[in-house]
Amino acid sequence: MGLLDILLGRTKPVAPDLDQLFALPSAAVTLEAAAGFTPTGGGAVCFASVEGAAFEQTQREVRALLDADAERRHAGSREPGAESVGAPPVELRQDDYGYSWLVSQRPPDQLPDLVNDLHAVNSSMEVNGFGPQLLCSLVGFENTEAATTAGTAENTAAAGRGRRLALVYLYKRGTFYPFAPLPGTAQRRDNALELQVKAALGNDLRIEQDLSRWFPVWGAPGL
């Protein structure tokens, strides 16, 4: 940062720190102990799409890399004579707001592998010059025993399928925040749960302190 920046009160943007993602497995242990949430095995990276052959090629390479890793993992664990079972392919989806999500699904007990997937996607796009398009990454959690707090019949039925929670990593901030949608079709958040998770994970993750940046990710794949 130069002297002129200091005099004008400009702040230097926080440099992305993708290694922060590797803190998620230990944070998951704390989260389960504090709130009863466990990994779903789902995660995703969100980015703004751009037109062009280079961007499309980077997406194909990332998907091929992750799919090949999943195939090796399943091939190594397959018993002789057993029916071939392919790993869930890495999926590219688009949400209602026009953003793209690269979605990876792993067994719930393989959170470190899922984190490696998310790190690989972010790193590949970054080194290919598409870092500005990266928005966030998330890992999904659920608590099948959590009861709803809303009290409606619709939400009570939805609670039986388990409460969902995402830990969202903001690429351009290098920070995390919790997103906890309430069960049901209405777009409402469980703010009390989000603040509880913020307090619980303060020593595990670099939590985003500016609550206005806790953007809702309604309908996000992987959640």
MARMI-343305 format. One record per residue: x, y, z of N, C-alpha, C in turn. Coordinates in steps of 0.05 Angstrom, whole numbers, padded with zeros to 5 digits, always signed. Atoms other than C-alpha are relative to their C-alpha. Example, Ala and Ser with C-alpha at 12.3 -4.5 7.8 and 13.67 -1.06 7.14 Angstrom:
2
+00018-00024+00000+00246-00090+00156+00018+00024+00000;-00016-00024-00001+00273-00021+00143-00015+00022+00014;
This chain:
223
+00017-00024+00000+00000+00000+00000+00018+00025+00000;-00016-00024+00002+00028+00068-00020-00008+00021+00020;+00006-00022-00019+00030+00133+00020-00026+00013-00008;+00024-00012+00008-00026+00162-00022-00025-00016+00009;+00022+00017-00009-00070+00103-00005-00006+00004+00030;+00003-00004-00029-00057+00114+00069-00013+00027+00006;+00011-00027-00005-00072+00189+00065-00029+00001-00008;+00028-00001+00009-00137+00177+00027-00018-00020+00015;+00016+00019-00015-00159+00123+00075-00007-00025-00014;+00006+00025+00015-00158+00067+00024+00011-00024+00015;-00009+00025-00012-00151-00003+00050+00008-00020-00021;-00009+00020+00018-00113-00058+00016-00018-00024+00001;+00017+00024+00000-00157-00117-00006+00014-00023+00013;-00011+00024-00012-00147-00181+00033+00007-00020-00022;-00008+00020+00020-00107-00230-00008-00013-00027+00005;+00013+00026-00004-00143-00296-00020+00020-00020+00013;-00016+00020-00014-00116-00351+00026-00015-00026-00001;+00015+00025+00003-00142-00417+00000+00007-00021+00020;-00008+00020-00020-00104-00456+00053-00018+00001+00024;+00019-00002-00022-00157-00431+00102-00021-00023-00002;+00019+00022+00003-00201-00486+00072+00008-00025+00015;-00009+00024-00013-00158-00539+00104-00007-00001+00030;+00008+00000-00029-00183-00517+00173-00028-00011+00003;+00028+00009-00003-00253-00543+00157-00003-00027+00014;+00004+00026-00014-00243-00616+00180+00001+00003+00031;-00001-00003-00029-00222-00594+00250-00023+00017+00010;+00024-00016-00007-00278-00542+00251-00024-00017+00001;+00023+00018+00001-00327-00598+00234-00002-00015+00026;+00001+00014-00026-00308-00634+00298-00012+00018+00021;+00010-00019-00019-00321-00572+00339-00030+00005-00005;+00028-00005+00007-00387-00560+00302-00018-00022+00009;+00016+00022-00009-00412-00629+00317-00004+00000+00030;+00001-00001-00030-00395-00622+00391-00018+00023+00010;+00014-00024-00009-00426-00553+00396-00030+00001-00008;+00027-00003+00010-00489-00560+00354-00012-00025-00013;+00011+00025+00010-00496-00632+00331-00001-00002-00030;+00000+00001+00029-00484-00618+00257+00024-00016-00010;-00021+00017+00012-00444-00668+00215+00000+00005-00031;-00002-00005+00028-00419-00664+00143-00020-00017-00017;+00017+00015+00018-00467-00684+00087+00017-00014-00022;-00016+00010+00022-00409-00699+00039-00002+00018-00025;+00004-00017+00023-00432-00644-00008+00015+00026+00003;-00013-00026+00000-00394-00581-00027+00000+00011-00027;+00001-00013+00026-00390-00531-00083+00017+00025+00000;-00014-00025+00005-00351-00473-00112-00017+00017-00018;+00017-00018+00016-00390-00413-00138+00018+00020-00015;-00016-00020+00015-00363-00368-00193-00018+00013-00021;+00014-00014+00021-00387-00318-00244+00011-00009-00027;-00009+00011+00026-00384-00348-00314+00007+00023-00019;-00008-00019+00021-00350-00312-00371+00000-00016-00026;+00000+00013+00026-00353-00326-00445+00029-00003-00009;-00026+00004+00011-00292-00354-00480+00010-00028+00002;-00010+00027+00001-00256-00417-00499+00019-00007+00024;-00019+00005-00022-00202-00410-00444-00015-00007+00025;+00015+00006-00024-00254-00408-00389-00014-00027-00001;+00013+00026+00004-00292-00467-00417+00020-00023+00003;-00021+00020-00002-00227-00506-00423+00009-00005+00029;-00007+00003-00028-00209-00492-00351-00021-00015+00015;+00021+00015-00013-00276-00517-00328+00001-00030-00006;-00002+00028+00008-00268-00581-00368+00024-00014+00014;-00024+00012-00013-00198-00593-00340-00005-00005+00030;+00005+00003-00029-00221-00583-00268-00019-00024+00004;+00019+00022-00003-00280-00630-00276+00014-00027-00006;-00014+00025+00007-00236-00683-00310+00019-00008+00023;-00018+00005-00021-00185-00677-00254-00014-00013+00024;+00015+00010-00024-00236-00688-00198-00014-00026-00006;+00013+00026+00007-00273-00743-00235+00020-00023+00000;-00020+00021+00001-00209-00781-00247+00009-00008+00028;-00007+00007-00027-00192-00777-00173-00022-00017+00013;+00022+00016-00011-00261-00803-00154+00000-00029-00011;-00002+00026+00012-00253-00861-00203+00022-00017+00013;-00022+00015-00012-00186-00881-00173-00007-00008+00028;+00008+00006-00027-00215-00878-00103-00019-00024+00001;+00019+00022+00001-00273-00924-00121+00012-00026-00011;-00013+00024+00011-00230-00970-00163+00017-00014+00020;-00017+00013-00019-00183-00981-00106-00015-00014+00022;+00015+00012-00022-00239-00999-00057-00019-00021-00010;+00019+00019+00011-00279-01044-00104+00010-00028+00004;-00008+00027-00005-00279-01117-00085-00001-00016-00026;-00001+00017+00024-00262-01170-00138-00028-00012-00005;+00026+00012+00007-00325-01192-00175-00024+00017+00006;+00023-00017-00007-00368-01135-00147-00008+00017-00025;+00010-00017+00022-00411-01094-00194+00014+00027+00001;-00013-00026+00001-00377-01031-00218-00019+00022+00008;+00016-00022-00010-00402-00971-00181+00016+00026-00004;-00014-00025+00005-00381-00903-00208-00005+00021+00022;+00004-00022-00019-00369-00844-00163-00018+00021-00012;+00017-00021+00010-00418-00787-00168+00017+00020-00016;-00017-00019+00015-00391-00743-00224-00001+00028+00011;+00001-00028-00006-00372-00672-00211-00019+00014-00018;+00021-00012+00016-00430-00630-00234+00004+00031-00002;+00001-00029+00004-00434-00560-00263-00029+00008-00001;+00027-00010-00001-00499-00525-00244-00001+00030+00000;+00004-00029+00000-00528-00456-00251-00024+00006+00018;+00022-00006-00018-00572-00424-00197-00019+00020-00013;+00021-00018+00010-00632-00379-00205+00010+00029-00005;-00011-00027+00003-00587-00317-00202+00020+00001-00022;-00018+00000+00023-00544-00338-00261+00029-00007+00007;-00028+00008-00008-00482-00360-00221+00004-00029-00004;-00007+00028+00005-00447-00425-00236+00012-00012+00025;-00010+00015-00023-00431-00478-00184+00012-00026-00010;-00012+00026+00005-00382-00535-00191-00003-00017+00026;+00009+00015-00023-00410-00588-00144+00015-00027+00002;-00013+00025-00006-00372-00646-00112-00015-00014+00022;+00013+00015-00020-00403-00702-00072+00018-00023+00009;-00017+00021-00012-00362-00747-00026-00016-00014+00022;+00013+00011-00024-00382-00796+00029+00003+00019+00024;-00001-00019-00022-00397-00757+00093+00025-00002+00017;-00023+00003-00017-00337-00786+00128+00026+00007-00014;-00025-00007+00015-00288-00761+00075+00001+00030-00005;-00002-00029+00002-00290-00687+00089+00027+00010-00009;-00026-00009+00011-00215-00679+00078+00002-00002-00030;+00000+00003+00030-00224-00706+00007-00017+00021-00013;+00017-00021+00011-00281-00658-00005+00014+00027+00001;-00015-00025-00002-00238-00600+00020+00021+00001-00022;-00020+00001+00021-00183-00622-00028-00013+00007-00027;+00014-00007+00025-00234-00619-00085-00005+00030-00003;+00006-00028+00002-00256-00549-00068+00026+00017-00003;-00026-00014+00002-00183-00526-00060+00010-00003-00029;-00010+00005+00027-00166-00557-00128-00015+00017-00020;+00016-00016+00018-00223-00521-00163+00008+00029+00002;-00008-00027-00004-00205-00454-00133+00028+00006-00011;-00028-00004+00008-00131-00463-00146+00003-00001-00030;-00001+00003+00029-00141-00485-00218-00010+00025-00014;+00011-00024+00013-00184-00426-00235+00018+00024+00006;-00018-00022-00007-00137-00379-00199+00025+00001-00017;-00025+00001+00015-00074-00402-00235-00005+00005-00030;+00006-00004+00028-00110-00398-00302-00011+00029-00005;+00007-00028+00003-00126-00324-00290-00029+00006+00005;+00028-00005-00005-00199-00332-00268-00007+00004+00029;+00005-00006-00028-00191-00314-00195-00022+00021+00004;+00021-00020-00003-00235-00251-00204-00028-00011-00002;+00027+00012+00003-00293-00297-00223-00009-00016+00024;+00007+00016-00023-00289-00337-00159-00015+00016+00021;+00017-00014-00019-00342-00318-00108+00002-00013+00028;+00000+00013-00026-00347-00369-00052+00001-00030-00004;+00002+00029-00001-00342-00442-00033-00016-00007+00025;+00015+00008-00024-00387-00480+00015+00002-00030+00004;+00001+00028-00009-00390-00546+00053-00026-00003+00015;+00026+00004-00012-00457-00574+00074+00001-00017+00025;+00003+00015-00025-00476-00600+00143-00029-00004+00006;+00027+00004-00007-00539-00629+00172-00002-00011+00029;+00006+00011-00026-00570-00646+00239-00028-00012-00001;+00026+00014+00004-00625-00698+00232-00016+00000+00026;+00015+00001-00025-00644-00691+00305-00009+00028+00008;+00007-00027-00008-00652-00615+00306-00029+00005-00005;+00028-00006+00002-00723-00592+00318-00003+00028-00012;+00006-00027+00011-00753-00533+00281-00008+00019+00021;+00008-00020-00019-00763-00468+00317-00023+00017-00011;+00020-00018+00012-00814-00438+00269-00028-00007+00009;+00025+00008-00011-00873-00479+00292-00022-00005-00020;+00021+00005+00020-00912-00486+00227+00000-00029-00007;+00002+00028+00007-00937-00553+00202+00020-00007-00022;-00019+00004+00022-00895-00545+00139+00028-00003+00010;-00027+00000-00011-00832-00531+00178+00004-00025+00017;-00002+00024-00017-00846-00588+00227+00006-00025-00017;-00004+00022+00018-00850-00637+00169+00028+00001-00011;-00027-00003+00012-00786-00609+00138+00022-00006+00020;-00020+00005-00021-00749-00614+00205+00006-00030+00002;-00004+00028-00002-00759-00689+00203+00020-00010-00021;-00019+00007+00020-00715-00691+00141+00028+00011+00007;-00026-00010-00009-00659-00656+00180+00004+00029-00006;-00007-00028+00004-00635-00585+00188+00026+00002-00015;-00024-00004+00017-00583-00559+00139+00015+00025+00009;-00017-00022-00007-00525-00513+00150+00024+00000-00020;-00023-00002+00017-00469-00488+00105+00021+00017+00013;-00022-00018-00007-00401-00461+00123+00010+00011-00027;-00005-00013+00025-00387-00411+00068+00027+00014+00001;-00026-00014+00001-00317-00388+00049-00001+00022-00022;-00001-00023+00019-00312-00319+00016+00027+00002-00012;-00026+00001+00014-00256-00323-00035+00014+00027+00003;-00013-00026+00001-00243-00248-00038+00006+00012+00028;-00005-00009-00028-00244-00240+00038+00018-00018+00016;-00016+00019-00015-00209-00303+00060-00013-00007+00027;+00014+00004-00025-00263-00312+00114-00023-00019-00004;+00023+00018+00000-00320-00359+00132-00023+00012+00014;+00024-00006-00016-00391-00350+00155-00020-00023-00002;+00020+00021+00001-00448-00397+00172-00026+00010-00013;+00026-00006+00012-00512-00399+00132-00019-00022+00007;+00018+00020-00011-00571-00434+00164-00029+00006-00009;+00027-00004+00009-00636-00435+00123-00020-00015+00018;+00021+00014-00015-00699-00452+00163-00014-00020-00018;+00015+00019+00017-00737-00513+00139-00025+00012-00012;+00024-00009+00013-00794-00502+00091+00007+00015-00026;-00003-00013+00026-00804-00465+00026+00006+00029+00002;-00005-00029-00003-00800-00394+00053+00030+00004+00004;-00028-00006-00003-00732-00361+00049+00005+00015+00026;-00005-00011-00026-00717-00350+00122+00024-00013+00012;-00025+00010-00012-00653-00358+00162-00003-00003+00030;-00001+00004-00029-00640-00384+00232+00023+00017+00010;-00021-00018-00008-00601-00324+00256+00013-00008+00026;-00011+00008-00026-00594-00351+00326+00020-00023-00003;-00019+00022+00005-00561-00415+00300+00025+00010-00013;-00024-00011+00013-00515-00375+00255+00019+00013+00020;-00017-00013-00020-00491-00334+00314+00012-00020+00020;-00011+00021-00017-00483-00396+00356+00024-00014-00013;-00022+00012+00015-00439-00427+00302+00024+00019-00001;-00022-00020+00001-00399-00363+00296+00016+00000+00026;-00013+00000-00026-00384-00364+00370+00016-00026+00004;-00013+00026-00005-00367-00439+00370+00025-00003-00016;-00022+00005+00018-00319-00436+00311+00020+00022-00001;-00019-00022+00000-00282-00373+00328+00029-00007+00002;-00028+00009-00003-00219-00411+00346+00008-00019-00022;-00006+00019+00021-00223-00458+00286+00002+00013-00027;+00001-00012+00027-00239-00413+00227+00003+00030+00002;-00001-00029+00002-00226-00342+00206-00028+00010-00007;+00028-00007+00004-00298-00318+00215-00002+00029-00010;+00005-00027+00010-00323-00258+00176-00015+00016+00021;+00012-00015-00022-00338-00205+00228-00021+00020-00010;+00020-00018+00011-00378-00160+00182-00025-00016-00008;+00023+00016+00004-00447-00191+00186-00015+00007-00026;+00013-00008+00025-00471-00152+00125+00011-00016-00024;-00011+00017+00021-00426-00198+00084-00008-00030+00002;+00011+00027-00003-00462-00261+00108-00022-00003-00020;+00020+00001+00021-00497-00266+00041-00016-00026+00000;+00016+00025+00002-00555-00316+00036+00006-00015-00026;-00005+00015+00024-00541-00372-00013-00024-00019-00004;+00024+00015+00002-00612-00395-00024+00002-00020-00023;+00001+00020+00020-00618-00460-00062+00028-00008-00011;-00027+00006+00010-00543-00468-00068+00005-00030-00003;-00007+00029+00003-00521-00536-00096+00021-00007+00021;-00018+00009-00021-00484-00576-00043-00010+00006+00028;+00012-00006-00026-00527-00548+00013-00025-00017+00004;
